[in-house]
Amino acid sequence: MSKKRIKIRVEGEILRKIREEYFEGSIEEAAEKLKAIFGWDGEKMKSKLEEWERKGAELTPRQIEEIADRYTVSVAMLLLPEMSLVPPRKTRYDHRLYSREIPYSDRLWIRRAEVIQEILEAEGYGGQLPKIKITRNNVREVARNIRKHIKFTEEVQRNVEDPVKALREEFERMGIYVLLVPMDAGSIGGFAVGGRVPIIGINTKDRPVRQLFTLAHELCHVLMSDSIDICPSQEQAEENVEALCNEFAGEFLLPIDVALREWRLWNHLPLSQRLKKIAENYHVSQDVVFIRLIRAGILSWKEYEDWNSNRPEIEEKKLTGRGGKYVYNIRKWYGEVLPAIIYNLVKYGKVSGGTAGWCLRDKDLRNVRRLVTV
């Protein structure tokens, strides 16, 4: 039995105003633009559009996104019950995030992040995070300064049970929201959507050390105000920006001076045990430790290649979800702050329950209400 598709109500007045003020075309011209979405001819599309502009429409999230794309407005403008005085940024929804190389379920998470961002921006959230110029010359200094700013000290890093959760809480204080979501293992490690309300997504099916590195990597993209980024799960692209963000992540998680001190502390151990000890102490991979020591001039790339070719395969843990545990899952996926913000937007009539339910993966918001009251 197939699942019933989620439908979200779009107000007729909003559809009409967007067509008149942003599309700037007649209803016939709009029908020609939109008919391919629904597979109708021009006459049927015109008739439906006239009806929708009078009475409103119940549409799927994907239909709403495609209408927004053809009208060259953001999805948020269609979802908000009243058009904002300052329109949200325009977004095209046919970019590389929607490539068929990325599984549909993963694209859904990215689309949710974009729509949440647009809604929050339209409601005046965000705008506090400064853009930072990060270059090869200052990347390590910036990483250390950010680490110091959020008080991610060595003591905290070594003793915290879940460093990803700890960093998420600090990022939320900076106005950066982190989604910890189950994406197809081997697809992407994470993504970042920059803007006034930055959102980072981390694949919880990756190993914890990989999640932590991806979080730091995507933070660099956000600080550089990249509009959007996808972090591959296996190999980082050798582009300049990606290499820069990798260096930022490495220094943020294991500053070179810390790596050197730890290396000397465990000098009585053989190479493999020294790497393992440092990696476990700081919740990073042994690759991160090795590369920090290469940067410090202690080890070489040749030694890294030899070590990497001889080490045993890392067994990937099969991580499973907790089906039906909605309140548990949504806290894990969205954190504590974001659901409360979205629920309050519903409470004060800023967005519909259907819109919020789709963004938070709950159709009627009963569980979201439980989430923000328990």
Sequence and secondary structure as in RCSB ss.txt:
>XXXX:A:sequence
MSKKRIKIRVEGEILRKIREEYFEGSIEEAAEKLKAIFGWDGEKMKSKLEEWERKGAELTPRQIEEIADRYTVSV
AMLLLPEMSLVPPRKTRYDHRLYSREIPYSDRLWIRRAEVIQEILEAEGYGGQLPKIKITRNNVREVARNIRKHI
KFTEEVQRNVEDPVKALREEFERMGIYVLLVPMDAGSIGGFAVGGRVPIIGINTKDRPVRQLFTLAHELCHVLMS
DSIDICPSQEQAEENVEALCNEFAGEFLLPIDVALREWRLWNHLPLSQRLKKIAENYHVSQDVVFIRLIRAGILS
WKEYEDWNSNRPEIEEKKLTGRGGKYVYNIRKWYGEVLPAIIYNLVKYGKVSGGTAGWCLRDKDLRNVRRLVTV
>XXXX:A:secstr
       EEE HHHHHHHIIIII   HHHHHHHHHHHHT  HHHHHHHHHHHHHH EEE HHHHHHHHHHHTS H
HHHHSSS  SS      S SGGG TTS HHHHHHHHHHHHHHHHHHHTT           TTTHHHHHHHHHHHT
T  HHHHHH S HHHHHHHHHHHTT EEEEE   TTTEEEEEE SSS EEEEETTS HHHHHHHHHHHHHHHHTT
 SEEEEESS    SHHHHHHHHHHHHHHS HHHHHHHHHHTTTS HHHHHHHHHHHHT  HHHHHHHHHHTTSS 
HHHHHHHHHHS           TT HHHHHHHHHTTHHHHHHHHHHHTTSS HHHHHHHTT SSSHHHHHHHH 
